[in-house]
Amino acid sequence: MSQCKVLAIVNQKGGVGKTTTAFNLGVALSQIGKRVLLVDADPQSDLTTCMGWDNQDKLDLTLADLMEQSINDEPIKVREAILHYKEKVDLIPSNLGLSALEMMLVNAMSREYTMKNCLSEVKHNYDYIIIDCMPSLGMITVNALASADGVIIPVQTQYLAAKGMTQLLKIVSKVKRQINPSLKVEGVLLTLVDRRTNLSKAIQKQLQENYGSVFKVFDAQIPIAISTAESTSQGKSVFLYDKIGKVAESYAKVARKVDNFHKERIKHKIAQDR
């Protein structure tokens, strides 16, 4: 049994810090000795760009190519697609071809499992696979949810933060019910938090009151910081750019929490199997 954990970073709203979270959580997990593969599942390719590969059309293989190979029942060349990043995490990149692939999936057999088939080829090589999802709830995102064990939902601390959460949770529970029974909401991560205001506390309270029975809200919150934007523009994680900053500290806490959840679940599963 593979003990690799697959996490999907999902929110249908844009600009909430999904890519920043996928990238920095991946690096944070690698810093505690975990083998990590990041998957860019967004045709806008922000994760691929912010990790330093900014000319996606020149890449030999991307996620779209791998999923097309799976649809056509061809050998899936996942190992050839993986890029090795300087901060000890790997990446399956993306490009605009992923938009066209969404149309192909409509008529594909077992279409919800296409991404899962691709990742299963290399799952045994990693402790964590983190999928950065696009800001929509279309077929590519459903594929990510079908592949995942857990969902992390980054939420920006604004008054309309919880708007759309009901729709997202409906999709997650539908995927859980019909496609992937082991899918769990790992938690909500508050991002772009301005600690000079009480807004984050109000949003946290609102989320707990409305959805507390469904998911946890991570204690660690990701503060708004210029260093985050600066680091991604230079193809660096916050750990390489500002390792003693508050953002790096917060992502390190989230990584430890995620890893502890995973260890507890493995222990529980072993105990059940005895």
C-alpha positions in Angstrom: 0.0 0.0 0.0 1.3 3.4 -1.0 1.6 5.8 1.9 1.8 8.8 -0.4 -0.7 11.5 0.5 -2.3 13.4 -2.4 -3.6 16.9 -1.5 -5.7 19.1 -3.8 -5.5 22.9 -3.2 -8.9 24.1 -4.3 -11.1 27.2 -4.4 -13.1 28.3 -7.4 -12.3 31.9 -6.5 -9.1 33.3 -8.0 -6.5 35.4 -6.1 -6.9 33.5 -2.8 -3.3 32.1 -2.7 -3.8 28.6 -4.1 -0.5 28.6 -6.1 1.5 30.3 -3.3 0.1 27.7 -0.9 0.8 24.7 -3.2 4.4 25.9 -3.8 5.4 26.9 -0.3 3.6 24.0 1.5 5.5 21.7 -0.9 8.8 23.3 0.0 8.0 23.3 3.7 7.2 19.5 3.6 10.5 18.9 1.7 12.3 20.8 4.5 11.1 18.2 7.1 12.5 15.4 4.9 9.5 14.5 2.7 9.6 13.7 -1.0 7.2 16.0 -2.7 5.7 16.2 -6.2 3.8 19.4 -7.2 1.3 19.2 -10.0 0.2 22.3 -11.9 -3.4 21.6 -12.9 -4.2 25.1 -14.1 -3.9 26.1 -17.8 -2.7 29.5 -16.7 0.5 27.7 -15.5 1.1 30.1 -12.5 2.8 27.4 -10.5 5.1 26.4 -13.4 6.0 30.1 -13.9 6.7 30.9 -10.3 9.0 27.9 -10.1 11.1 29.4 -12.9 9.8 27.7 -16.1 8.2 30.7 -17.7 8.1 29.5 -21.4 5.7 26.6 -21.0 5.3 26.1 -24.8 8.9 24.9 -25.0 8.4 22.2 -22.4 8.6 18.7 -23.9 5.8 17.2 -21.8 3.1 18.8 -19.5 0.1 17.5 -17.5 -2.1 17.9 -20.6 0.2 15.5 -22.6 0.1 12.9 -19.9 -3.6 13.0 -19.5 -4.0 12.8 -23.3 -1.8 9.7 -23.3 -4.1 8.2 -20.6 -7.2 9.0 -22.6 -5.7 7.4 -25.7 -4.6 4.4 -23.8 -0.9 5.0 -24.7 2.1 4.6 -22.3 2.0 7.5 -19.9 5.4 9.1 -19.8 5.2 10.7 -16.4 8.9 10.4 -15.4 9.9 12.2 -18.6 7.5 15.1 -17.7 8.8 15.7 -14.2 11.0 18.8 -13.7 13.4 18.9 -10.7 13.3 22.2 -8.8 16.3 23.6 -6.9 14.5 23.6 -3.5 14.2 19.8 -3.6 10.6 19.4 -4.9 9.6 18.0 -8.2 7.0 19.5 -10.6 4.6 18.2 -13.3 4.2 21.4 -15.3 1.2 22.8 -17.2 0.4 25.0 -20.2 -2.6 26.2 -22.1 -3.1 22.8 -23.7 -4.9 21.8 -20.5 -7.8 24.0 -21.6 -8.3 22.0 -24.8 -7.9 18.8 -22.8 -10.9 19.7 -20.6 -13.0 19.4 -23.9 -11.5 16.0 -24.7 -12.4 14.7 -21.3 -16.1 15.1 -22.0 -16.2 12.0 -24.2 -13.4 10.1 -22.5 -14.0 6.7 -20.8 -13.6 6.9 -17.0 -12.9 10.6 -17.5 -12.8 11.4 -13.8 -9.9 9.1 -13.2 -7.6 10.3 -16.0 -5.3 12.4 -13.7 -5.3 9.6 -11.1 -4.1 7.1 -13.7 -1.2 9.5 -14.5 -0.2 10.0 -10.9 -0.4 6.3 -10.0 2.7 5.8 -12.2 4.9 7.7 -9.8 3.0 7.8 -6.5 5.3 5.3 -4.9 8.3 7.7 -5.3 6.8 10.4 -3.1 5.4 11.1 0.4 3.2 13.9 -0.8 1.7 15.0 -4.1 0.2 18.5 -4.1 -2.2 19.5 -6.9 -2.6 23.2 -7.6 -6.1 23.5 -9.1 -7.6 26.1 -11.4 -10.1 28.6 -10.1 -13.1 26.7 -11.4 -15.0 23.5 -10.6 -14.8 21.9 -14.1 -13.6 18.5 -15.2 -9.9 19.1 -14.5 -10.7 20.1 -10.9 -13.0 17.0 -10.5 -10.0 14.9 -11.7 -7.8 16.5 -9.0 -10.5 15.7 -6.4 -10.8 12.1 -7.7 -7.0 11.7 -7.3 -6.8 13.3 -3.8 -6.9 12.0 -0.3 -7.4 15.5 1.2 -8.5 19.0 0.2 -7.0 22.2 1.5 -9.1 25.3 0.8 -7.2 28.6 0.9 -9.6 31.5 1.8 -8.8 35.2 1.6 -9.8 37.2 4.7 -12.5 39.3 3.1 -16.2 39.7 4.0 -17.2 37.6 1.0 -14.7 34.9 1.8 -17.3 32.3 2.7 -19.4 33.1 -0.5 -19.1 30.1 -2.8 -17.9 27.8 0.0 -21.3 26.0 -0.1 -21.0 25.2 -3.8 -17.4 24.0 -3.4 -18.3 21.7 -0.5 -21.2 20.3 -2.5 -18.8 19.4 -5.3 -16.4 17.8 -2.8 -19.1 15.8 -1.2 -20.5 14.7 -4.6 -17.0 13.5 -5.6 -16.6 11.7 -2.2 -20.0 10.0 -2.6 -19.8 9.0 -6.3 -16.1 8.8 -7.2 -13.6 8.9 -4.3 -14.9 7.7 -0.9 -11.6 8.4 0.9 -11.7 12.2 0.1 -11.6 14.4 3.2 -11.5 18.2 3.7 -8.2 18.6 5.4 -9.0 22.2 6.4 -9.4 25.8 5.5 -6.3 28.0 5.4 -6.8 31.7 5.9 -4.5 33.6 3.5 -3.5 37.3 2.9 -4.3 38.0 6.5 -3.8 41.6 7.6 -3.0 41.3 11.3 -3.6 45.0 11.9 -7.4 44.4 11.6 -9.8 42.1 13.4 -11.2 40.9 10.1 -9.4 37.6 10.1 -10.9 36.7 13.5 -14.4 37.6 12.2 -13.9 35.5 9.1 -12.5 32.6 11.1 -15.5 32.8 13.5 -18.0 33.0 10.6 -16.4 29.9 8.9 -16.4 28.0 12.2 -20.1 28.8 12.9 -21.3 28.0 9.3 -19.0 25.0 8.5 -17.4 23.9 11.8 -19.1 20.5 11.5 -17.6 19.9 8.1 -13.9 21.0 8.4 -11.2 22.5 10.6 -9.7 26.0 10.1 -5.9 25.8 10.4 -4.6 27.7 13.4 -1.7 29.0 11.3 -2.7 31.9 9.1 -0.8 33.2 6.2 -0.1 36.9 6.6 -0.2 39.4 3.7 3.4 40.3 2.9 5.3 42.0 0.1 8.0 39.2 0.4 5.5 36.7 -0.9 4.9 38.5 -4.2 8.6 39.3 -4.5 9.7 35.7 -4.0 7.3 34.2 -6.6 8.4 36.9 -9.2 12.0 35.6 -8.7 11.2 31.9 -8.9 11.8 31.3 -5.2 9.8 30.0 -2.3 9.4 32.2 0.7 11.9 30.0 2.5 14.6 30.8 0.0 13.6 34.5 -0.2 12.8 35.3 3.4 13.3 32.2 5.6 12.9 34.0 8.9 9.8 35.9 7.8 6.2 35.4 9.2 5.0 33.8 5.9 7.7 31.1 6.0 7.0 30.5 9.7 3.2 30.1 9.0 3.7 27.7 6.0 6.2 25.6 8.2 3.5 25.3 10.8 0.9 24.2 8.2 3.3 21.6 6.9 3.9 20.1 10.4 0.1 20.0 11.0 -0.6 18.3 7.6 2.2 15.8 8.3 0.9 15.0 11.8 -2.6 14.5 10.4 -1.1 12.0 7.9 0.9 10.1 10.5 -2.2 9.8 12.7 -4.2 8.4 9.8 -1.5 5.9 8.9 -1.4 4.7 12.5 -5.2 4.4 12.6 -5.3 2.5 9.3 -2.6 0.0 10.5 -4.5 -0.5 13.8 -7.7 -1.2 11.9 -6.0 -3.7 9.5 -4.6 -5.7 12.4 
